[in-house]
Amino acid sequence: MPAQPDYAALRREMLAFIKQQPAAFGVYFADINANAVFGIDENKPFPAASTVKLPVVLYLNTLAAEGKVDWQEKVAYQPSTDFQDGCGILRHRAKKGDAFSLRTLATLAITLSDNVAYRMLLRRLGLQRVAHFMRSLGGRVVFPRGQNVTTAADMGVYLWGLLQFTARYGRLGERLLDDLANTIYHVGLPGELPKRALVAHKEGEIAGVANDVGIVFGERPFILAVLTRGWADTSAGFAAIARLARLAWDATT
C-alpha cells in the first residue's frame, strides 16, 4: 500500500511565501485521491466576489439532474433587480423582457463570469434555497447578513461537491467542469502551470480582492482554493495565487 503523501513541506513553502505578501490569504488544499488536506487561515472570512457563482451554478445543475428544473426554461431580464455592472455581456445586450434559458445563463455565469446572468439565476433559484444547498454541502459561512462572504474551506467543500456530483451524474458534471476549464479568465491558478494542466476553476475580483478556486487535474489531482484581500493592484494578487498553484503542482508531480 503506497504511503500517504506528506504535504507539511508544501504548507511551509506556501506559508513562507504568503508572509512576504502585503495581503491577507486564506488557503485550502486537498490531494483528491489521497484525501490529504491542509489549510492556511482556511476558516477566515473573505469577500467571495465571483467565486460564489460556482456553488450557485452547481445548485442549478443539481436541480436539473433531479428533474426539478428544465434547462430550456426561460427567465426574463428585469433591469431593476438584475442589472449589475462589471463582467459579462448581458449588461450591454439584454433589454427589459428579453428571455434567456437557464442553460444560457449558467454558461454565461461561469465562462464569462456574467454578473447579470448570475443575478437572474439567483432571483430564479432564490437566495435562501441556494444558501440551504451550500450549507447542505458543508458550507459554514454562507451569505452572513446577506453579504457575499466565504472561506477557503467552504470553497473547498463546494469543489468536493462538484466532484461528487460529477461521479454521480457523469456528463452533466463534466459539462460544468468543461465550462470552468474554459473561462475567459486564466490568470490565477493556471497562471504558472504547464499548458497540459487542465484547470477547472472560478476566479473572483473586486477592489483589493483576488480569488481563485478550482480543481487541477494532473498526475495527482488536487483542489486549491485561494482567497486574498488587501491588494493595491489585484494583478499582483493573481500572480501570487499562480505561484501558490505552482508550488502545489510541483509537490504533486
N, C-alpha and C positions, 0 to 999 in steps of 0.2 A: 504494500500500500504506500503510495507516494506521501512524502512528508508534507504537512500543512505549510504553505508558504508563510514566511515571516516578513511582515511589512513594517517592522519597527524602524528599520533604516530609512525606508521611504517616508514615513511620517516625520522622522527627524530632519530629513532633507527639506521636506515641504515647510516645516516649521521654521527652519533656519532662513529659508527664502522669504517667507511671509514676514518675519521680523525685520527684514530690510526694507519693507514696503511702507509707504506713507498712508496706507488704508487699512481698514478692518476686514478680516476674512472669516468666512465660515466654510468648512470643507467636509465633505462626506465621500469616502472611498469604499468600494466593495469589489473584491475579486469574485465574479459571479459564480464560477464553477467551484471554487474552494469555500465560498461563503465566508471569506476573511474580510473583516470590516474594521475601519478606524475612522475617527473624525478629529477635526480641529475646530473647536468652538462650533460644533455642528448643531447645537441647540440654541445658538444665539439668533434672535430675530433680525431679519434684513428685509428691505423692500424687495418684493418678488419681481417687480417690473413684468416683462412679458413672459417670464418663465411660468407664470400662472396659467398660461394658455395650454400648457401640456396636460395638467390634470383635468381641465375643463373639456378638452377635446377627447381625452381618454374616457371621461364620463359619457360623452355623446356616443363614442364607439361602443361602450358597454351597453347603453340603451338600444343601439342598433342591433348588436349581437343577440340581445334578448328579445328582439322583435317588438320593442316598445316605441320605437320611432322609425320612420321611413326616411332613408337618405334623400329621397326626392321631395320631401315636404318643403314647401316654400315659406320663407319668413320675409315679411315686408319691411323695408327700411323706414324707420321713424327718426328723422334727424334730431328731434327734441330729446330722445333718450339714447340714440345710438351713435351720434357723431362724436368722434374723438380725433384730434389731430395727431400727427406723428407718423407711424409706419403704416404702409398699406396703400391700396389703390382705390378702395371704395370711398374714401373721404373725398376724392376728386370726381369719381364717376357715378356714384349712387345718387339717385334723385328720390324724393319722397314718394313712397309707394312702390318703388322698384322691389321685386321679389327675387330672392336668391335661395337655392336649395341648401339644405343642411350640409350636404357633401361639399358644395362650393364654399360655404362659409368655413367649414372645418379645414379645408385645404388652404384657403387664404390665411386663416389664423395661424397656421403652422409655417407654411412655406414663405409667406411674405410678412408674417407677424402682424397681420392686418388688424388694427385696433377696432375699426368699425365692425368687422366680421366677428371679432371676439365679443363685443358688446351686444351684438344681435344674438349670438349664441347664448350668452349669459341671460339675456332677457327671456329667450325661449325656454331655456332649461330651468331657470330660477336659481337665484343665489343660494337660498337655503338648501335646495336639493343638491346643488353642486358641493356645498360645504359638507353636507352629510356624507356624500360619496367620498370626499377627501378624507374625512375622519374615519370612514369605514376601512380605508386602506392603511390607516395608522397615522395620518396627519394629526399633529397636535396644535400647531399654530396656524389656524385656519380663519382668515378674514377677521382678526380680532377688532372689535368695534367697527367693523366694516372696512378695515384697512387691508390693502393688498400687501400683506407681510407673510413671510415664510421663514423656514430654516433650511440649512443644507441637509439635515437629517430627514426632514419631511420631503424634500425634493427627492432624496434617495429612495424613500418609501414609494413615491409615485412612480419612479423608474422601475423599481421591483414590480410594482403593479402592472406596468406596461409589459414587462417580460412575462409575467404570469398570464396576462390577457392574451398575449401572442401564443403562448404554449397551448392555451385552451381553444382559441378561435382561429389560429392559423392565418389565413390570407388577410383577414381584417386587421389583425395586429401588424402583419408585415407591411400592409399599406400605410399604416401610421408611422412605422419605423422608416419606411421609404421617404415619406414626406419630411420627417425630421432629419433625414440624411441629405435632403436636397433643398434646404432652405437657402435663401439668398445671403444669409449672414454666416460667415465661416471664419471669424477672426478669433474666437475664443478657444474652446477645446481643440479644434483641428489645426490651430494656427502653426504649431511646430511639428505636427505629426507627418509621417510619410504619406504620400498620396494613396498608397494601398490601404490605409486605415479607413474603415467605414465608421463614421461617427454620426449617430442619431442623437440630435441634441436640440435644445431650445435656449437661445440667448435672450437676455433682457437688458435693457439700458434705459436709464433716466439720468437726470443730472446727478453726477457724483457716484453713480451706481453702475457697475458692470457685473453681470451674472452670466453663467453658462452651466447648464446641467444636461447630462446625457450619458449615453452608453457607447463605449469604444470597443469595437469588435476587432480583436487581434488574436495573437497567439493565446493569450489568456484574457478573455473579455472582461471589462470592468466598468463599473458605474463610477462616475465622478461628478459631483455637484459642487460648484464653487460660487459662493455669493460674496460680493465685496461692496464696500461703500467708503466714501471719503476721498475720491479722486478729483483732482483739479481737471484732469484730462482722462476721460474714460478709455481712450485708446491705450493708455498705459495699463489700465485695469485689465483689458482683454489680453494684452501682451503678457501680463502676469499670470492670467488664467492659462494661456497657452504654455507657459513654462511649467506650471504645475502638471498639466496634462502630459507634457513630455517626460517629466520625472516619473509619472505613473507608467507611461508607455515603456520607458527604459527598464523599469522594475518588473515589468510583466512580459518581457520578450527576451 
